[in-house]
């Protein structure tokens, strides 16, 4: 095969692979107000089992998602950013604590400790910022 034919064949194969994969990419359930980017946080998502850690992760996920979706947008980008990041970071801390409780991998446990330390500080800062910048009604 000559270069142009090889190039065209490769391009055609690439185009076919894209065309075949596109319907699957768009077949996801649209994001609801209680989900993040279309992610399904329910127990029916995957084979999660009934382990204690799974139940605790599900509780932490639900709390984080409820916290984020329960905050009304104000139109003030700074306020909206901080108000939504607080429950997001609190959720990350909760999940990191679950990793420390049940996880075995030393590197992941170290990461969990870093997440707790850094995001606890960030949550404190953000809550102080919100208190110093109340929304006008």
N, C-alpha and C positions, 0 to 999 in steps of 0.2 A: 504494500500500500504506500502511496506517496504521501508526503507531508500534508497537503490539503485534504486528502481523503481521510487520513488518520485524525487530523484536527476536527474535521466535520463529524466523523464517527464519534469521537470523544465528546464533542459538544452536544450531539444528539443524545448520547447516552446520559449525559449530565441533565439535559432538559427533561428527559423522560423520568429520571429519578426525582427531580424536583416536582414534576407534575403528579407523580404517584404519591409523593409524601405530603403534598399540600393539603388534600382533604383531611388527612389525619391531624395535621397541625391546627386546622380550624374547627375540628370536631369537638374541642374541649368545651365544657360547660362555661358559659360566660360568668365573669366575676360578679358576685353579689356584694351587697354592702357588708356582709359578714365574712367575706373571703378575701384572700390576698392573691391578686393576680390569677384568679381562677383556680387556686389550689383548694382542694376539697379536704377540709380538716376533720371530716367525720370518721367514725370508727369503721365505716364500710369501705374506706379507701385503702385497698391493699390488704395483705394478710398480716395483720398487726398482732394477732394473738391476744391473750388475756393477761399478759404479765403485769406485774405491779408497775414497772417502769413505763410501759405503754399507757396504762391508765393515767399515770401522773403526767406524762407528756401530753396526752389528750386534754387533760384538765388545764395544763399550762397554755396549750395552744388556744383553747376555747377562751380562756381568760384574756389572753393577749388580743385575740381577734375581736372579742366583745369590747374590750377597752378602746381599741383603735376605732372601731365602727361607731362607738357611742359618743365620740367627740364630734361636735358640729363644726363645720368649716365656717370661718369668719370672713374670709377674703383678705385677711392679713397673713401674708406668706410666712412671716417670722413666727407669729402665734400659732398658725396651723401646723407648721413644721414641728415645733416644740411640743404642742399638745398631743400630736399623734406619735411622736417619737418616745414619749414617756412610757406609754403602755407597751410599745414595741421593745424598748430596752428592758423594761421590767419582765417581759416575757422571755427575753434572752437570758436574763439572770435566773429566772425560775427553771428554764431548761438546763442551764449550766449546773444548777444545784442538783437536778435529777441525774445528770451525768456523773457528778461526784458521788452521789448516793449509790448508783448501780453500775457505772462504767468501770471497765477494767484496764483499758488502754492508757498507758502512762502519758502519752503525748496529748490525748484528748482530755485527760483529767487536768493536765497543766493548762491547756487552752481554756477549759472551763473556769479554772481559777483566775486566769487573766481576764476573761469576759466578766466575771463577777466583780473583780476589782475595778476595771475600767468603766463598766457600764453603771455600777452603783454610783461612782463619782459623777458620771454624765447625768444620771437621773436626778441627783441632788442639785446639780447646776441648773438643769432645765426646770425643776420645780421652783427653785429660787427665782429664775428668770420670769416664770409665769406669775409668781407672786408680785414681782416688781413691775410687771407689765399687764395689769388687769385689762380685760376687754371692756371697752366703753359700750354701753347699751343705748 
